[in-house]
């Protein structure tokens, strides 16, 4: 089943704080190289890289509409520690 993603208005404000563009979030969410971690039934974080290699953590909450509809809440660069684990988990892939 395909997931659908939406940007809530607060997310756009959060993206500006972390200097992340909606396009970068879109690339990360649709990357073939990503790690998805569920933080509960309705919240998840996606660790992924953009086409230019920027590594992001994208926080999502399940939208109330349908299954597999997700609202983007925020996105930020991976910390050094997260980036290292991300690379290790993907077998040294660097974007």
C-alpha positions as CSV (number, residue, x, y, z in Angstrom):
1,X,0.0,0.0,0.0
2,X,1.3,3.5,-0.9
3,X,1.6,6.1,1.7
4,X,0.5,9.7,1.1
5,X,2.2,12.7,2.7
6,X,0.9,16.2,3.5
7,X,2.5,19.2,5.0
8,X,0.6,20.8,7.8
9,X,1.1,24.5,8.2
10,X,3.1,24.2,11.4
11,X,5.4,21.8,9.6
12,X,6.3,24.5,7.0
13,X,7.2,26.8,9.9
14,X,9.3,24.0,11.5
15,X,11.1,23.4,8.2
16,X,12.1,27.0,8.0
17,X,13.6,26.8,11.5
18,X,15.8,23.9,10.4
19,X,16.5,25.4,6.9
20,X,14.9,22.3,5.2
21,X,12.8,22.7,2.1
22,X,9.6,20.8,1.4
23,X,11.3,19.5,-1.8
24,X,14.1,17.9,0.3
25,X,11.5,16.3,2.6
26,X,9.7,15.0,-0.4
27,X,12.9,13.5,-1.8
28,X,13.7,11.9,1.5
29,X,10.3,10.4,1.9
30,X,10.4,8.8,-1.5
31,X,14.0,7.7,-1.4
32,X,14.7,4.1,-2.0
33,X,17.3,4.3,0.8
34,X,15.5,5.2,4.0
35,X,14.9,3.8,7.4
36,X,11.5,4.0,9.0
37,X,11.1,3.8,12.7
38,X,7.6,3.7,14.3
39,X,7.3,5.5,17.5
40,X,3.8,4.3,18.2
41,X,0.7,3.4,16.2
42,X,0.4,6.9,14.8
43,X,3.9,8.5,14.8
44,X,7.0,7.6,12.9
45,X,10.3,9.0,12.0
46,X,12.0,8.5,8.6
47,X,15.8,8.7,8.3
48,X,16.7,9.2,4.7
49,X,19.0,11.1,2.3
50,X,18.1,13.6,-0.5
51,X,19.5,13.2,-4.0
52,X,22.3,15.6,-3.0
53,X,23.1,13.5,0.0
54,X,21.7,15.7,2.8
55,X,20.6,13.3,5.5
56,X,17.3,14.1,7.2
57,X,15.1,12.9,10.0
58,X,11.4,13.5,9.1
59,X,8.8,13.3,11.8
60,X,5.3,12.2,10.7
61,X,2.0,11.7,12.4
62,X,-0.8,9.6,10.9
63,X,-3.5,11.9,9.5
64,X,-7.1,11.2,10.8
65,X,-8.4,10.7,7.2
66,X,-7.3,7.2,6.1
67,X,-4.7,4.6,6.7
68,X,-1.3,5.4,5.2
69,X,-2.0,9.2,5.1
70,X,0.7,11.0,7.0
71,X,1.2,14.6,8.0
72,X,4.8,15.9,8.0
73,X,5.4,17.6,11.4
74,X,9.0,18.5,11.1
75,X,12.4,17.7,9.5
76,X,16.0,18.3,10.5
77,X,19.5,17.2,9.6
78,X,20.7,14.0,11.2
79,X,23.1,14.4,14.1
80,X,26.6,13.0,13.6
81,X,25.6,9.9,15.6
82,X,22.4,9.4,13.7
83,X,24.3,9.8,10.3
84,X,26.8,7.2,11.3
85,X,24.1,4.7,12.3
86,X,22.2,5.5,9.1
87,X,25.2,4.8,7.0
88,X,26.0,1.6,8.9
89,X,22.4,0.3,8.6
90,X,22.5,0.9,4.8
91,X,25.9,-0.8,4.4
92,X,28.0,2.3,4.0
93,X,25.8,3.9,1.4
94,X,26.5,7.6,1.3
95,X,23.7,9.1,-0.7
